[in-house]
Structure formats: structure tokens, C-alpha cells
Amino acid sequence: MSSVGTLCLIGGGNGSHCIAGLAAQNGWTVNIYTAFEEEVNSLKKAINEGIQVINENDVITIGHITKVSNNYAEVIPQADIVILSLPTFAHSSVLKDVAEFVKEDAVVMAIEGCWWTKPREVFGNFKAGVSFGIWEVMPWAVRIQEYGRTVKILGASRAPISVAFHSEPKKFGGSEGVASVLYGMIGMEFLVADSPLSVVIGCACHSVHPAITYGKALEWDGKPWKESEIPPFYHGMTENIAELINDVHGEFHSVAEMIRKETTFQLKTVKPEISYFLKNRYCEQIADDSSSRSCFNTNASYTGIALPCVRADDGTYTPDYNQRYVTADVPFGMVPVMGIGELMGVAMPSCAKVVEFLQSKMGKEYVAGSEMKLVGKDVGETRAPQSYGITNRKELIDTLTAGLK
């Protein structure tokens, strides 16, 4: 089979394993970069043996990758598409490092990424023809079973994954063409949103993960758990946590409504109820879709996903706040939406109390003062538009309508 094109994945985690195996099986030349020598050595097995992707029905797909390296120069220059499948905090530094190796007409996409100005102006050194896009979220709940060899899909989205571009891609016939190419690559549908803003506000992870983490913390009695007692993350949701999620999501939607009012953006992927997202994405995997709470509690895709915990020396467990539901979804998800809301004059008290609590666990300060504004000392580490020098409504709207379109 001749190659459809060359894909380079930056990162060697769960998602990269799944994308690599499927893309290689579907005719792509797949290169992987990972910084860790041990991971490089393990992934080299996949050159000859392939990566096995086991789907929800236990059907196995095997795809053979072509190259793996901890040297960007060995895996990126040939790539037509570069996908950052990394923790969000690493995106900025990695983009600066890879810029010189990306070819003229390549498409660079970051999963759960977004910037409030043209990425080329932020990271420099990218060639003029490079286009940048963001990919809402991984389309599966997926876990590695054997590193470099086997990955299992626990649940797959039944709804299209939103993508958006900071400039129209020159390759693959533009943004719709890229979405079609991604479908052919991994067999999942992609929907092109009208603005990166639609992806940022519409990504449920940004509202749901911090809200659940905060809610579970409030309900915890402070006693460490035995391993067998660790509560589930999504399942076992109480009415109080469900109400909090609805409140937080409602504030996100209010921000989208104000953007719609003040700009030409439709933000069609942002819906008024979180249950819409759950029903649309997980459909038949939900046994009871009568409420947002029941959508979480009866979603089969969430089975086995436990509350992230830290193990103490005595073998007991307590909540972990140094994990991506906090370290990624707060500064790179909830805080940016709060920043937009603040500039647009939208009150977000539920989000503020979630951030105020979780920032204390992180040792950070994003919101501060009696009004809980984004004036904390660590706002500059986030993706809030204020971090990019955007300080008022006009600057935000000008950036959205001119800089990103």
C-alpha cells in the first residue's frame, strides 16, 4: 500500500498509541517523537510487530509505525501533519522546539490547544505556509495495556470531534479537507468549528473535570481510603455535584451567548445543557438519559475510571490534585473561559469558587480579591486571553474576528 501521507505524533501516551496504530493501518507513514529513551526503545517494537488497537468489541487492528526517536530532526521534517498529543502545559515549549523542523505546507494540530494570537507570532521560526489547528479532545477513552504494543479503547465518541484553525490550511484542500483526512486516518468524524473559541468553550472537559474534582473534595470526609474504597470519578455522582456542573456549564454558555451577540461567530458546538453533550457523544452507552446526573452515572464508557488519588506510605489513598483534571483543565480550560467572560462582562461565580479552591491545592493564584477576578500572580501561566496582552472587550473581539480568521 502506498502511503497516504506522513504523520508525526509528538508524545508517546495513550492517545498517541491509538492514533498511531489506526493511522498506520489506514495507510499513513507514522513517526513518533517522545523525549524518553525508555519509551523510544519500547516503541521501536512497533516498527516490526505493530501497535495493536483493541476496540470496544475486542476487534484488533494492527498498524506498523515507521520511525520513533527523541530527536525532532529524525521524525518531523517529512510530516504532512504534526499532532501534539501531550499534556497541555507542554504545548508552548514543544512548539518553540519543533518550529524549525516543520515543513512549509504542514498542518500542526494540538489536542486541547488554543492561543489568542497567531501561533507563528508567539513561537516564531515556523515557515510562512504552516497552518495551525486545535483538536477538541481525544475521541476515545483509551488505556495502554502493554507499552509500545497494545492499547484498548474503553469507549469511543459517537459525535464528531470539533476542530478549528487559526488560518485556512493550504494542504488537503483547506479546513474541511483536513477534517476529511483525519476521518480517513482514524475513522472518527470531525466537525470544523467557526472559531477556536468554539472549541475552547465547547470542550466539556474544561467545565466538567474541575467541577467534579471540586465537588468530590467537598463531599470527602477527610479519611484516607483503602485501594478498594477509592470512589469512581464520574459514577456515583450526587445531586449537588450534578447541580454544580450544570451551573458551571451554564456560565460557559453565557459567555458563548455574549460572543454570539457581539460578533459574527455562531459557536454552534456550544450547547446550553451539558446533557446534550453527553447524549450526543455517548448515545447508546448511556442507560438513563433523563438528567445530566443520570447521564454520568449510567454511562458505560465511564466504568472503571476512578478518582485520581495519591498513595501514602501506609498504603492508603487521598485525592490527587496534581493530575490533568486539575493541572490541565483549570489553567488551560476553565481559566481561559473565565478570562473571556471577564472581558465580555459575564459573571461566573460558580467557576470562580471552583478555581479558588483548586488553585489553593495547586499552589497557584489565578483569581484574587473580593470579586474573584483574574488578577492573581499566576494568570500569565494560563491560556487566558489576558496572558496574551488582551485587556478589554474590543481587543478580544478584534483578535477573534481578525487575528484568528
C-alpha positions, 0 to 999 in steps of 0.5 A, spaced: 500 500 500 502 506 498 502 511 503 497 516 504 501 521 507 506 522 513 504 523 520 508 525 526 505 524 533 509 528 538 508 524 545 508 517 546 501 516 551 495 513 550 492 517 545 498 517 541 498 509 541 491 509 538 492 514 533 498 511 531 496 504 530 489 506 526 493 511 522 498 506 520 493 501 518 489 506 514 495 507 510 499 513 513 507 513 514 507 514 522 513 517 526 513 518 533 517 523 537 517 522 545 523 525 549 524 518 553 529 513 551 525 508 555 519 509 551 523 510 544 526 503 545 519 500 547 516 503 541 521 501 536 517 494 537 512 497 533 516 498 527 516 490 526 510 487 530 505 493 530 501 497 535 495 493 536 488 497 537 483 493 541 476 496 540 470 496 544 468 489 541 475 486 542 476 487 534 484 488 533 487 492 528 494 492 527 498 498 524 506 498 523 509 505 525 515 507 521 520 511 525 520 513 533 526 517 536 527 523 541 530 527 536 525 532 532 530 532 526 529 524 525 521 524 525 518 531 523 521 534 517 517 529 512 510 530 516 504 532 512 501 533 519 504 534 526 499 532 532 501 534 539 498 529 543 501 531 550 499 534 556 497 541 555 502 545 559 507 542 554 504 545 548 508 552 548 515 549 549 514 543 544 512 548 539 518 553 540 522 546 539 519 543 533 518 550 529 524 549 525 523 542 523 516 543 520 515 543 513 512 549 509 505 546 507 504 542 514 498 542 518 500 542 526 494 540 530 494 540 538 489 536 542 486 541 547 490 547 544 488 554 543 492 561 543 489 568 542 494 570 537 497 567 531 501 561 533 507 563 528 507 570 532 508 567 539 513 561 537 516 564 531 521 560 526 515 556 523 515 557 515 510 562 512 505 556 509 504 552 516 497 552 518 495 551 525 489 547 528 486 545 535 483 538 536 477 538 541 479 532 545 481 525 544 475 521 541 476 515 545 477 513 552 483 509 551 488 505 556 495 502 554 495 495 556 502 493 554 507 499 552 509 500 545 504 494 543 497 494 545 492 499 547 484 498 548 479 503 547 474 503 553 469 507 549 469 511 543 465 518 541 459 517 537 459 525 535 464 528 531 470 531 534 470 539 533 476 542 530 478 549 528 484 553 525 487 559 526 488 560 518 485 556 512 490 550 511 493 550 504 494 542 504 488 537 503 484 542 500 483 547 506 479 546 513 474 541 511 479 537 507 483 536 513 477 534 517 476 529 511 483 526 512 483 525 519 476 521 518 480 517 513 486 516 518 482 514 524 475 513 522 472 518 527 468 524 524 470 531 525 466 537 525 470 544 523 468 549 528 467 557 526 472 559 531 477 556 536 473 559 541 468 554 539 472 549 541 475 552 547 468 553 550 465 547 547 470 542 550 466 539 556 472 537 559 474 544 561 467 545 565 466 538 567 473 535 570 474 541 575 467 541 577 467 534 579 474 534 582 471 540 586 465 537 588 468 530 590 473 534 595 467 537 598 463 531 599 470 527 602 470 526 609 477 527 610 479 519 611 484 516 607 481 510 603 483 503 602 485 501 594 478 498 594 474 504 597 477 509 592 470 512 589 469 512 581 470 519 578 464 520 574 459 514 577 456 515 583 455 522 582 450 526 587 445 531 586 449 537 588 455 535 584 450 534 578 447 541 580 454 544 580 456 542 573 450 544 570 451 551 573 458 551 571 456 549 564 451 554 564 456 560 565 460 557 559 454 558 555 453 565 557 459 567 555 458 563 548 451 567 548 455 574 549 460 572 543 454 570 539 451 577 540 457 581 539 460 578 533 459 574 527 461 567 530 455 562 531 459 557 536 454 552 534 458 546 538 456 550 544 450 547 547 446 550 553 445 543 557 451 539 558 446 533 557 446 534 550 453 533 550 453 527 553 447 524 549 450 526 543 457 523 544 455 517 548 448 515 545 447 508 546 452 507 552 448 511 556 442 507 560 438 513 563 438 519 559 433 523 563 438 528 567 445 530 566 446 526 573 443 520 570 447 521 564 454 520 568 452 515 572 449 510 567 454 511 562 458 505 560 464 508 557 465 511 564 466 504 568 472 503 571 475 510 571 476 512 578 478 518 582 485 520 581 488 519 588 495 519 591 498 513 595 501 514 602 506 510 605 501 506 609 498 504 603 492 508 603 489 513 598 487 521 598 485 525 592 490 527 587 490 534 585 496 534 581 493 530 575 490 533 568 483 534 571 486 539 575 493 541 572 490 541 565 483 543 565 483 549 570 489 553 567 488 551 560 480 550 560 476 553 565 481 559 566 481 561 559 473 561 559 473 565 565 478 570 562 473 571 556 467 572 560 471 577 564 472 581 558 465 580 555 462 582 562 459 575 564 459 573 571 461 566 573 461 565 580 460 558 580 467 557 576 470 562 580 469 558 587 471 552 583 478 555 581 479 558 588 479 552 591 483 548 586 488 553 585 489 553 593 491 545 592 495 547 586 499 552 589 497 557 584 493 564 584 489 565 578 483 569 581 484 574 587 480 579 591 473 580 593 470 579 586 474 573 584 477 576 578 483 574 574 488 578 577 492 573 581 500 572 580 499 566 576 494 568 570 500 569 565 501 561 566 494 560 563 491 560 556 487 566 558 486 571 553 489 576 558 496 572 558 496 574 551 496 582 552 488 582 551 485 587 556 478 589 554 472 587 550 474 590 543 481 587 543 478 580 544 473 581 539 478 584 534 483 578 535 477 573 534 474 576 528 481 578 525 487 575 528 484 568 528 480 568 521 
